[in-house]
Amino acid sequence: MTGPVRVLVVDDDPLVAAVNKGFVDRVEGFRTVGVAGTGQDALDRVGHGGVDLVLLDVHLPDVPGTEVLRRLREGTPDLDVLMVTAAREVDTVQAAVRGGAVSYLLKPFTAEDLRVRLLHYRQVREHLSSVAAAEQSDVDRAFTGPSEALLARGMPKGLSRETAQRVEQALRAAGEEGLSATECAESLGASRVSARRYLEHFAATGRVGVHLRYGSTGRPERRYAWRP
């Protein structure tokens, strides 16, 4: 695979689609080439070519995502599909596996959750294209998800992915107003010091913006707002 992986984002919620597009475009080696809001839109866009990977939701207004997956795989065998959805039903997950999805990521998720799966996808595809015959280790790598080491990469020591995801959810729910470290701590049921470590980590990586709120007395309050 040469050049960036060309990604089509499929989600019927324009805001979610925009967020996922932003997540994809921040990962080196990946580029969003289109956004589709329905299953038919996705099928039509892929039919025009120029797509390597589809991020596909299950709950679409016209055609179920699992059916879109089946049609995509039948019509474009070289295309890969990564399910990105809130659908937790076991039969839906099984349908995705049987349909040939390369991964299944449950909403809500963080940018890091998606990033590690995209990187794993690219690493596997590039490695398989570089060998003449696969060894068992190559096969194992292709049929398993990202390693725990890869999932943990990018998080400072002492911070967990699970808590980071909860912080992100709280920030998204707060909207433009954002949260202070104290408010975030109350939302998490954690200490203010712990909450601030996560907030400052997100600020350092550019995922949140920080602004100061000045009151009538005392020091200004730092507030953190998730960047769309």
Secondary structure, 3 states (H helix, E strand, C coil): CCCCEEEEEECCCHHHHHHHHHHHHCCCCEEEEEEECCHHHHHHHHHCCCCCEEEECCCCCCCCHHHHHHHHHHHCCCCEEEEEECCCCHHHHHHHHHHCCCEEEECCCCHHHHHHHHHHHHHHHHHHHHCCCCCHHHHHHHHCCCCHHHHHCCCCCCCCHHHHHHHHHHHHHHHHHCEEHHHHHHHHCCCHHHHHHHHHHHHHCCCEEEEEECCCCCCCEEEEEECC
